[in-house]
Amino acid sequence: MQTRPMALTLWLLRHFSALEDPPSGGRDRDRRLSPRGLRSAERLSETLRGGTSPGPLPTLALVSPAARTQQSAAGAFGELASPPRQLTDARLYHATPDEVLDILRELSDDDEVICVVGHNPTIHCLSLDLVSELTLDGPHPALNAYPPGTLSVISLPIESWSKASFGEGSLLELRAS
């Protein structure tokens, strides 16, 4: 009989730096990563491939359909020996923190570590709202800013994604690109 972990882990990745404008005739969701964003994604990938990770790597990446989030996920995870499965969810493009939490609650418990690759202000608010203030030695380190490429890794004291809720997690790592 397989036992379930006492905690699940959520990675929250804000897409890396993007170009200011979409391609000619394109929309906001068509904006791609800037050269700086591409370099930042490669640096995170190198870090993860080098074994410097806050615990196990994600097995599933939930990604907004925007070009910049798709490129961020591919750049950060695509070269890993075991990259996470990628699931594009159109709801993530305009999702609020509450809606992202609802999406997480729909997921199978087969994936114990999941990454959401999305946009601000949602990803920033999720990082702030999921972490219990009781687990911090002061204010949340990302209280005032969550620049492009920032990654929060949060441990949630739950055995099922259906139980995900605000204010119960512990911040394992905060990494800015």
N, C-alpha and C positions, 0 to 999 in steps of 0.2 A: 504494500500500500504506500503510495507516494504522499508525503506530507507537504502541506502548503507552507510557504514562508510566513513569518509573522509580520513581514513588511513587504510592500511593493515599492519600486523605485521609479520615479518620474524625472526625466530629463526635459528641461524647457529651453529650447534654443531659439533665440531671435535670429532671423535671417541675417546674413552678413551684409556689409555695406553694399548698397545698390546704386545704380546710375540714377541721376535725378529725373531723367525723362525716359519714357518708353520709346521703342523704335518707332519710326515714322508710321503713322496710321494705327499705332497700338494704343492700348489702354494701360492703366496703372498696373494691372496684374501682369502685363507683359514686360515690365521693367526687369532687367537682368542685373546680375552682380557686377559691381565695378571691378577694375583691376585690383584694388585694395581688398575688396570682398573676396575675390577668388584666392588671393594670397592668404587671407585669414582662414578661409575654409581649408586650404592645404595645410596650414600650420596646425589646426585642430586635428586634422586627419593624421599628420605625422606624430603628434602627441599621443593619440589613441593607439596608433600602430606600434608606438614605442613602449606600450604597456603602462603609460601614465594615465590611469583612468580612476575615477572615484568608485571603484567596485566593478561589477559586471557591466558589460556594454549592453545597449538596448538590443532587443530581438525584433522590435517593431518600431518603425518611425511613422508617425501620423503627420502628414505634410499638407500644408495649404497648396492649392493648385497654382498659385502665383509663380512665375518663372524664377524669381529670386529665392523663394523658399525651396523649390525643386532643385535649383543649383546648389543651395546651401546644404541640403541633405546629401546630394550626390558628392559634393566636394568633401564633406566631413566624414561620410561613412562609406562611400563607394569603393575605396581601396582597402578596406579592412578585410582580413582573412575571412571573417564571417559577418558580412554587412547585415544590418537589420532588414527585414522585409519592409518594403515601403508601401504605405497605403495613403493615397491622395484622397482627402476628404474636402469637398467643395465648401462645406459649412465652416471650415477653419478660416477662410479668407476674411469674413466679416464677423466671426464669432466673438461673443463676449466671454469673460471668464466663466460665467455660469454655464454658458452653452458648451464650452470646451469640457468642463467637468461632466456635463451630461453625455458628451461623446465618449469620454473615458469610461463612464459607468456602463456603456453599452458593450465594452470590449470583453473578449474572452480572458479568462484568468490564466491561459496558457503562457502569456507573456508577462514575466515578472518585472521586466525593466522595459519601459516604453519611453520614447522621445517624441515630443510634440515640437515640430518646426513651424513657427508662425510669425506673427507680426506684433508690433507694439500698437497700442498700449496693452493689448490682451496678455501677451507673454509676461510682461513686467508685472502686471496686476496679479496674475496667477502665482508668480514667484512670491510676491508679498503676501497674498491671501492664503496660500496653502500652508505656509510655515507658521508654526506656533511660536508666539513671542516668548513663551516659557523656555524654548530650546535655544534662544539666542542670548549672548552676553551683552547685548545692547540693541540698538536699532538694526533692522535688516540691512546688511551691507549694500544692498541695491536700492535702498529707500529712495534716493534722489535721482538715480539714473540707471538705465539699462540699455547701454549702447548696442548698435548692431553687432551681432556675433557673440553676445553674452549668453552663457550657459549656466543654468541653475540645475543642480542635481538634488532632488528632494526625496527623502525616505518617508513613506506614508505608513502608519501603523495599522495596516489593513491586510486582510487575506484575500480580498476580492476587489476588483476595480469598481464593482457596483456599490461599494461602501465609501468611495472617495468623497471627501468633504473638506471644506476650508478650515484652516486654523489648527490642524493636527499634525502636520509634517515637521520634519527636521531637515534643515539645510545641511547637506553633506559637502557641497562645494558650490562656489560661485566663481566662474572663470570668464573674464572679459577678453575679447580677441585683441 
